[in-house]
Structures are given as C-alpha cells and as structure tokens.
C-alpha cells in the first residue's frame, strides 16, 4: 500500500502530465488562423491537423497502453511525456503545411498514450473512496491545459509568433519528467504481473460488449466536447469579430468553468453514481445549447461559454474513474485510453465538418457548432442512461466487468 504522500504525488504528477498534453494540443487550436495565413491556405485546410491528431491518438493509446500493461505504468508515462514534447518542439520548425500535418499526426500518437497510462496509474494507486474527486482533478488537467494555452496565447502571441509558441511550450515537460521519475509503480500492476494474465485477444473476446459500448460512448463524448471546443476560438474571431486578447480572456473564463465542472462532476459521481452524473450533465448541456450557439454580445458569449464548458467537463470529470472501474484488470493500461481515443478517432473530422457546415451557412459558426455538438450530447445522454455503473469496483478483481457493472447499475 502506498503512503499518503506517495498517493498525493501520483495524483498531482498525472494531473500535470495531462495538463501539459492538453496545453500542447490547444496551443495549436488558438493558432489556426495564423497557420492558415503563414501557409497561404484556408482555415479548413489547417483543421486537417486537428483531424490527424485525433485520428492517430488511438494508435498511441494502444501502443503506450500495451507497453504500460507489460512494462509498468511509471516508465511508460515518462517516455510518453518526452515523446509528445519532442514532437511539439519540432512543430515549431515546420517548413510547409505538409510537414506540419505529419508532425501533428505524430503528436497525436504521443498524446494518445498519456491519458490512459496516467489514469490507470492514478486509479490503481488510491483508495476507492478517493476515485470520484481524484478523477475530477485528473480530468481537470484538460481544462487547465486549455486555460493555460489561452493565457499563453494572449501574452506570448505577439512576442513569439506561432513558431516560437510551439518551441517554448516544451519547457514545462522537463518538470513533469522529473516528478514522474520519483513516483512509485502502481501496486495493482505489481500484484497483477505476478499472475498469469490472459492475452489481449482473449480479454477482448470475453468482454467485447464492454469494449464496444465504451468506444461508442466515447465517440459520442468526443463529438459533444470537441464540438464545443475546437472551433470556438475561430467562431469568436470570425463571427463575433473579437480581438486576440478578448478571445484569450473569454477562453480563460470558460476554462475556469471547465475546471470547476471536472471537480464537481467527479465528486458528485462518488455520491450519486457515475451513470446518473453523466445523464444529468449532458441533459443540462442540451438545455443550454441554443442559448450558447445563438447568443451575441461579449457578456452573453462569455457567460454561456462558461456554463457550457462547466457541463462538458462535468461529464469528463467522471471518465478516469468510470472507464478504469469498468476495465478488465489485465488490460487496464490499454482499455480506458483506447476507448477514449477510439472515440476521438471516430470524431476526428469534427472540426472539418463544422468548418464546412459554417461555410455553407455564411460563416455562422454558432449554428454549425450547436448542431454537431447537440447531436453528440443527445447520443451521449442516452448511452449513459442505458449503460453500466461500476462505482467503487475493486481494481484487482478479475470478475467480468460488464456483469459486475450491470449488477451495480
């Protein structure tokens, strides 16, 4: 059993790793219009970089996840942070759009491994009654990374330009690597490696319904979340005609909402269950959606953006605990991250579809974003309602997760 100090350090380090990962991803989101101008192409052409990143995440989840199941969570976490930081650095030296797209695809592979490995290390290292709030804290790293990218964009854009912003963004990785090197290995993984574990094929065959459900759930989640995030800065600049600093300020505010949503969602799920938390938050999103997409004026845009990201991240604050609790023990390093990133892969064309839809609507990004994200929220709400809830499941238990989850749900 880990000491209290070790448990806290594990949570904090994995939180920082996911924060850095999200930060590196969202730096690019804020620079879409700069990149379009630099490479003399339209916004839609640059959004293929978002698509490439999301598509290749599933490869990283499978690769780094299997390595974590075989070699341990800690060493693979360190390798992963080094990998996505190196690609982020190289991105700043991209000579052409083609090279840029290739590097963002490689970044997607590295980024895809981070969440699953960090989530499994965290959930296997803490008591069951901590999982709700720890899940929310871990997932809030995504909002914190988005927030920091917005602040960074506001302060550093004019000074560094788009190339400098990618290059300087790798500096915090060194701190995360140092912290990760001091972590203990997952006690659950250490116990499991002493047992004879079934192969991946056998686990998938025995739990194919669970795998299918988790991937479809996370596909709907990706459409819902990326539908409200990836082109939102573009909407603020193009449709609402806001300045760089106004966009940075609004993004900071709505990411504070996302951070609070992660924490609230994770903690509430510990009391009412993972499934009901997901249903309530996604249903509330649907109520807010028309006001969020169709409002005008800086104040209305800021307020609705704050509450939208609060609700989006209320859902995602549950996911580290929810997916790890459902996961078969033998593939916990692989399953949660693969399910999440497979969903992202299926939704990889989100930004491009929304951009083309907005073009057909005379640059009305509000309607385009609302239509796509709204469909995702409807599907997610229904899937969560009819799905399992494995709250407080024993991490080392080899019983069939879907049966255990169904019985408890």
Rosetta blueprint (number, residue, H / E / L):
1 X L
2 X L
3 X L
4 X H
5 X H
6 X H
7 X H
8 X H
9 X H
10 X H
11 X H
12 X H
13 X H
14 X H
15 X H
16 X H
17 X H
18 X H
19 X H
20 X H
21 X H
22 X H
23 X H
24 X H
25 X H
26 X H
27 X H
28 X H
29 X H
30 X H
31 X L
32 X H
33 X H
34 X H
35 X H
36 X H
37 X H
38 X H
39 X L
40 X L
41 X L
42 X L
43 X H
44 X H
45 X H
46 X H
47 X H
48 X H
49 X H
50 X H
51 X H
52 X H
53 X H
54 X H
55 X H
56 X H
57 X H
58 X H
59 X H
60 X H
61 X H
62 X H
63 X H
64 X H
65 X H
66 X H
67 X H
68 X H
69 X H
70 X H
71 X H
72 X L
73 X H
74 X H
75 X H
76 X H
77 X H
78 X H
79 X H
80 X H
81 X H
82 X H
83 X H
84 X H
85 X H
86 X H
87 X H
88 X H
89 X H
90 X H
91 X H
92 X L
93 X L
94 X L
95 X L
96 X L
97 X H
98 X H
99 X H
100 X H
101 X H
102 X H
103 X H
104 X H
105 X H
106 X H
107 X H
108 X H
109 X H
110 X H
111 X H
112 X H
113 X H
114 X H
115 X H
116 X H
117 X H
118 X H
119 X H
120 X H
121 X H
122 X H
123 X H
124 X L
125 X L
126 X L
127 X L
128 X H
129 X H
130 X H
131 X H
132 X H
133 X H
134 X H
135 X H
136 X H
137 X H
138 X H
139 X H
140 X H
141 X H
142 X H
143 X H
144 X H
145 X H
146 X H
147 X H
148 X H
149 X H
150 X H
151 X H
152 X H
153 X H
154 X H
155 X H
156 X H
157 X H
158 X H
159 X H
160 X H
161 X H
162 X H
163 X H
164 X H
165 X H
166 X H
167 X H
168 X H
169 X L
170 X L
171 X L
172 X H
173 X H
174 X H
175 X H
176 X H
177 X H
178 X H
179 X H
180 X H
181 X H
182 X L
183 X L
184 X L
185 X L
186 X L
187 X H
188 X H
189 X H
190 X H
191 X H
192 X H
193 X L
194 X L
195 X L
196 X L
197 X L
198 X L
199 X L
200 X H
201 X H
202 X H
203 X H
204 X H
205 X H
206 X H
207 X L
208 X H
209 X H
210 X H
211 X H
212 X H
213 X H
214 X H
215 X H
216 X H
217 X H
218 X H
219 X H
220 X H
221 X H
222 X H
223 X H
224 X H
225 X H
226 X H
227 X H
228 X H
229 X H
230 X L
231 X L
232 X H
233 X H
234 X H
235 X H
236 X H
237 X H
238 X H
239 X L
240 X L
241 X L
242 X L
243 X L
244 X H
245 X H
246 X H
247 X H
248 X H
249 X H
250 X H
251 X H
252 X H
253 X H
254 X H
255 X H
256 X H
257 X H
258 X H
259 X H
260 X H
261 X H
262 X H
263 X H
264 X H
265 X H
266 X H
267 X H
268 X H
269 X H
270 X H
271 X H
272 X H
273 X L
274 X H
275 X H
276 X H
277 X H
278 X H
279 X H
280 X H
281 X H
282 X H
283 X H
284 X H
285 X H
286 X H
287 X H
288 X H
289 X H
290 X H
291 X H
292 X H
293 X H
294 X H
295 X L
296 X L
297 X L
298 X H
299 X H
300 X H
301 X H
302 X H
303 X H
304 X H
305 X H
306 X H
307 X H
308 X H
309 X H
310 X H
311 X H
312 X H
313 X H
314 X H
315 X H
316 X H
317 X H
318 X H
319 X H
320 X H
321 X H
322 X H
323 X H
324 X H
325 X H
326 X H
327 X L
328 X L
329 X H
330 X H
331 X H
332 X H
333 X H
334 X H
335 X H
336 X H
337 X H
338 X H
339 X H
340 X H
341 X H
342 X H
343 X H
344 X H
345 X H
346 X H
347 X L
348 X L
349 X L
350 X H
351 X H
352 X H
353 X H
354 X H
355 X H
356 X H
357 X H
358 X H
359 X H
360 X H
361 X L
362 X L
363 X L
364 X L
365 X H
366 X H
367 X H
368 X H
369 X H
370 X H
371 X H
372 X H
373 X H
374 X H
375 X H
376 X H
377 X H
378 X H
379 X H
380 X H
381 X H
382 X H
383 X H
384 X H
385 X H
386 X L
387 X L
388 X L
389 X L
390 X L
391 X L
392 X L
393 X L
394 X L
395 X L
396 X L
397 X L
398 X L
399 X L
400 X L
401 X H
402 X H
403 X H
404 X H
405 X H
406 X H
407 X H
408 X H
409 X L
